[in-house]
Amino acid sequence: QDTTQEPSVQAAMYSLPEIDFVESSSDCPDDGYGESACTEANGGSNVTILGVNFEVGLTVQVTWTDQVTGSDETQLAVCSNPEKGASVDRPVLDENGEPSLDPQGVPLVQTIIVDRVVCVSPPAAMSPQLAPKANLVLRNPNGAVATRPQALTYLPPPPDVENVSPVR
């Protein structure tokens, strides 16, 4: 009779969060920012994060990497509770990543069902001139993490005009 017992391993099963899209209430100056959402250097933009498996009690961190030292700086974003099963219209893209058009030239859209959380972007922890791109790190209460690299672009503040010459 074999009295050897094999150890059994029980693993908690949970779904990892995923960040599919990031949108901002602040417009990027032009199309050169790719899929990054833009925010002002002083923060305060509403940033909408769309994805799946977001849980109540999640946190969102914005992280920058100093290109000289390699050290990271982190700011916590203030967020709403996630909305599960939100219907969102997204453009249908062709193989080149451009919006697809119907025969009348109207952009095609598809409705997707996602989780949605809205956060307020924190102020930039580093100068936007030195480190404009920031990552989003979403952490559920169970410890599961989703990271969207370079999801936010912090725009430098507009220049201050102190003097105009010649004076008329």
Summary of the structure (lengths in Angstrom):
residues: 168
radius of gyration: 21.5
end to end distance: 105.6
largest distance: 105.6
contacts: 424
relative contact order: 0.27
helix: 2%
strand: 46%
